[in-house]
Amino acid sequence: MASILKALRPVAQRITSTARPALRPARATRVYQHARPLSSTPCRRDDSADIPPTPITHRSETESMMAEAVSKFANDVIAPKVREMDEKESMDPAIVEQLFEQGLMGVEIPEEYGGAGMNFTSAIVGIEELARVDPSVSVMVDVHNTLVNTAILKHGSNWLKKKWLPRLATNTVGSFCLSEPISGSDAFALATKATKSDSGYRISGSKMWITNSMEAEFFIVFANMDPGKGYKGITAFIVEKGMKGFSIAKKEKKLGIKASSTCVLNFDDVEIPLENLLGEEGQGYKYAISLLNEGRIGIAAQMTGLALGAFENAAKYVWNDRKQFGQLVGDFQGMQHQIAQSYTEIAAARALVYNAARKKEAGEDFVRDAAMAKLYASQVAGRVSGLAIEWMGGMGFVREGIAEKMWRDSKIGAIYEGTSNIQLTTIAKLLKAQYTS
Amino acid sequence: MLNPQVKPRVNKAQTAVETAGVKHSMNPFDELSIEESVRIREKKSYPNGVTDIVAFTAGPPKSADILRTAMAMGADRSIHVETKDGDEIEPLGVAKLLKAIVDKEKINLVVLGKQSIDDDSGQTGQMLAGLLGWPQATQASKISFEGDGKGVVVEKEVDGGIETVKGCLPMVVTADLRLNEPRYASLPNIMKAKKKKTEKISAADLGVDVGRRLKTVKVIEPPPRQGGGKVEDIDGMISKLKELGAI
C-alpha cells in the first residue's frame, strides 16, 4: 500500500499544485512533464523560454570554442613555462602579454571597449581551462576578470569605464585590494582610511595578500571614510601604480601558486582625484560582497580545473607508462577504484560550479550555490591532486612535471576569497533563514 | 580530421580509423593555409590587396566547427559542403568540389594544406590544379608576390636547401609546416566570427559526383613496438650488431 501511495505522489502533487493556482505567479501553461515523468519535484523552470532543460555540462557554441582556444593556448604556450615560473616565483611578462592578445583579460568587457563581449560562463570556462595547465596564470585571469573588470562594469562611472575598460582589456593588469593585516575573514574591519581633500581623496593605510600586485597598474582599493559608521563607511577607490605615496612593501613567498604575485601594499597619503571614486561613497562594502560572491565561482572553477589537470596527468601515467608486477599500475583494482572515485568527485564539483554560473547568468539567487561550489571544489582539488601524487609514486613526488605543484597550488583554494569555514558559515546562514519558521 | 593529440584506433570492422566520439580538429596544414591567407591580407604582400578570404570544408555537420575556427582566425566567410556522418570524400571528389567553388566564386588563389594527416594522401591540391588547368606550387614554406600583381614566388624546402618556383595567378599553392605559425583564435575574434556567414551546400547542388572510386580492403594497426635494449658505448653497439648478424 505504501508503495502505491509513493507511486501516486507525483500525480497527487500535481493535482494539489494546480488546485491552488491563485498562490502561484502567472506562468505559461506548457510544462515539460514528459522529461521527468516520475519526479515529485514541481518543475521550477520558467516556461516562457521555450527550451527544454539541458544537461548542466552543455555548453554554448561560443563557450566550446572558448574552451578549445584557451586549452590549445594553455598547452602550447603556458605549459612549457609552468615549472620554471613556479621555481622562479614569478610570472613571465610574455605570458601576461599573450593573455591580453588572446583577449583573456577582457572576457566580459563589451566589444565597444575592446573586450570580447562574452558571457560570465565563458569567463568561468576560460579560468578552468587555464587552471588545468597552471593555476597561477588562472588566478591572475580570474581576479582581473571577475573582480576588477566586473567592478568597473557594474559600478564605474562612464568616465572610469571609458578611461579604463579599454586598457584593462588590452594592456593593464588590475588588482583588488580588500584584505589587510588585521582584516581577512572579517573583511570589513579594515583600517585603511580615506579622507576628502581639496582635489579629491587622500588614502592612507596598508593592504596585505594582494593578488596580481606586482604586475598590476590598476588597483581597486577599499578604505573607510567614516570609521564611526563602521562598515557603512567603506568606500571603493581607484589607485594607479605611479601615484605618489603608493608602494609595494613586500612580496610574499608562498607554498603554492608561486608564479602569482602576492604583496603587501602601502598607501602613504596617496592623493587621488575625485573621478577615481568607484560608485558611491559608503557603498564599498556592498560592492565587495557582491563581487566576491561572483568571484567565488571563478575560484571554484580554478579548483575544478586544477583537479582535472592533476587527474589527467596522473591517469595518463598510470594507464600508459608505469608497469609493476608485469602490468600497468592503473590496471590494479585498488588504483581503479580510487581513480573512479576521484573522477566522480570532480564531476560533482563541476556540476556545482557550472550550476552556480548558470544561475548567476539567469539572474537567480546564487550566493549559496557559489559558496557550495567554492567549498567543495577546493576540497576535491586538494583530495584529487594529493591522490594523484600517490598514484604516480616517486614521479609524482619529484619537482618535475606538475603533480606536486598542483597539490601545493590546491591549498590556496580553501583560503582565498573566503575560507572554507566562511563558505560553510554562509551556507548555514542561508539554510537557517530558509528553515526557521 | 582527428585531433593530432588523439591516438587513432582502427574500427572493429577493420575498414577505417574509429572516428565516433573522438575529438576532431582542423588539419594543421589547413590551419597554415588559413593563417597564410590572413597574413597576405594583413601584411599587404599582394599588391592588389585581398578582397575576400573564403574557408572551405567538405564533411559531416560537425565540420562546421572547423569553419568557425577558420573565421575566428580571420577568414571572411565560409562554404560547407555537407556530407552524411561516416561518408568520406576521396581527394578527387574534394578537388572537383573545390573546382566548382572556384568557378562559382571567381577565386584566383587557392591555398590548401599539402596533405591530410589522417590518410596522408597529399593529392587534393595537385588534382585541383590539374582540373583547373592552373599552375601549382606544392609544399610552400614561403609565399611572396611580385609588384605586377600576377607573379607568385614560392619557396619550398627540399633536401639540402630551398627550391624557388615562380608562377602566375590564378594559382594553387599547398602549405608546408614552416610556412608560418598559425595564431590562436582570440576571444574577440571568436565573437566576431559568429557574425560571419557559412553557406551550406551539397555536392549535388554543385553538380559534382563524389562517389567512391577507391575501395579500402583492410585497415590494421601497426604491430606493437618491441622494447629496445640500451648499450653502454659504441663497442657495445658494434658487438650487438654483430650478434644480430647485421654487420
Interface residues (C-beta under 8 A of the other chain):
Chain A: E61 T62 S64 M65 M66 E68 A69 K72 F73 D76 E101 Q102 G103 L104 G106 V107 E111 G114 G115 A116 G117 M118 S122 G126
Chain B: S25 D65 R68 T69 A72 Y184 A185 S186 L187 P188 N189 I190 M191 K194
